[in-house]
Amino acid sequence: MDSTTRGAVTPRPWSIEDSNELYAVRSWGGGYFGINDAGHVICRPARHETREIDIYEVVQQLGARDLTAPMVLRFSDILRDRLRSLHDAFAAAITENDYKNRYAAVFPIKVNQQRLVVEEVYRASAELGFGLECGSKPELLAVMAMTEDAPDRLIICNGFKDDSYIEAVILATKLGRSIIPVVENFSELGYILRHAEKYQVRPKIGVRVKLAAEGAGRWRESAGDRSKFGLFTTEILELVEVLRKHGMLDCLKLVHCHPGSQLHDIRRVKDAVNELAQVYAELAKLGAGLEYIDVGGGLGVDYDGSRTNFESSTNYSLREYASDVVYRVASVCNARGLAHPVIISESGRAIAAHHSVLVFNVLGAARLDLFSAPDRATTDDGRLPQPIADLFDAHATVTERRLVECWHDAQQAREQAQQMFSLGYLNIEMRSLAERLYWATCAKVRDVTRRLGRIPEELEGLEAVLSDTYFCNMSVFQSLPDSWAIEQLFPIMPLHRLEERPGRSAVLADITCDSDGKIDRFVSLRDVKRSLEVHELRPGEEYFLAAFLVGAYQETLGDLHNLFGDTHVVHIRLDDEHGWWIEEIVNGDTASTVLGYMQYDTDELYPRFARDCERAMRDGRLSVAEGQALKRFYESELAGYTYLEPDGAQ
């Protein structure tokens, strides 16, 4: 037996189950996503095995409607299921702990401010009694308009507040809204008192507590002494005295905290809720008319599916979170002989993340293992430079026994060749030969390594070194800003061909002119992967990838780097009578739209260009037919999608 094949492992046929395991779909998918027998990713909006949507089929049908990738698919039924799941988890915890009050979520619209999303959340949570949270005056104005005839549904107002923000809150109170401004900064209390007197209103007031308990993860500084919002206990006591002096201590209805976002460790949740409950109890003893305890955000999403204490995961379930919150509030109140308050959470990420999927197509690939080793060459004097000779020898002697040695020899010889070129001792032809030999040797070492049952430790990173670059039709900065800004992991996988073994590994590069516009960290149950398993691109066939769990913050935080605008957004429904159907299409930004965002006068752009074309026709540089074609092209591009489109798609 040849030494290169000794111990080789023959791969078995690939299956759908292999793809499920490779991409950890069952772990991060939460029952909402899977793979069907055709090898396509499916969505189960209510987590029922018999009710599913073939996402690849959706993309094909949208293509027939002249909608091209990239696009965001929103599955509105997932939003409804997330809201119901949150309600049911707290309902079970309330029963389990004999809790004598109720739970109400408020959706922070900063998580996804798109009107259709906010309206869907508000409609879907009507029977659950959930409300909305706003963190700015514009958000409040939007919320005031959509909450008519709902006096029992809470509106929580966070964020810095000026005089007019507070006036809007007081006016909303007069309109009958159940609205609570949360005092984040002591000066806000003065605005509340002044407008309450002006409009003869006794408002409901909340106060945010600056917690001593530590946060966790990327937002650990949301709590503690240096946190951005909240009052120290000294300030809270001063607030109590001011309200008492004005005869309004009974208006203090809510205590609030914000332990952080995406809390991955349940211990931090427990510490924060326990501390907040103690503050609640102390303020109740002082005579405050408290009715609500708001534990803020923090309920995390298990982006990588590992269920661990990792920043892109959570080491707890939704049921465990709800049980711990209810138990700790109940324990403190029972010990103090206090009535149980309404429990509020601002769990925006947990509500919105799962319902959106970003779909994008691959435009092409760059590969490093395409280099082949040529026949042994010589220089004019009949000799090879030593680094080149060493590279030829390393490539020729790759065997199972010498894998690591050949890898080291190739690295050293390449470095020497680069140094000689920089000093002028190696011509560009020899440098090119060194590059070809180096990458051919790396590929040969990798191929032998793949056949081994065990990969040598020093070669574990070789797959990442040789990974392809797949150029993807999207902007990381617009559609996945958290991937770039805070290295948030999102599950990414092919939408189709999942019945095939993926034969390549790749990092993903977007189409912006920025070296940071790439994704090179991927979900894995064991560790963060540095490349993604993908399929060989086929000539003339589109290859689609999708990023999942992107419904929270990504659309809100996206920016216009290189003037790539919002993608198409499609709202998908599923019912028993019709199957899946398109509820609404929101077309993506055109070039004219994004230029307008940057203060270009789009009404003037085409006339200016047309005048230039006319001058070129006058001077004979363009024929009339060419000039007219160029003007039509410019006009159509202004009205076209900012992303790349297939030939003839406009």
Summary of the structure (lengths in Angstrom):
residues: 650
radius of gyration: 30.1
end to end distance: 58.6
largest distance: 101.2
contacts: 2174
relative contact order: 0.12
helix: 42%
strand: 16%
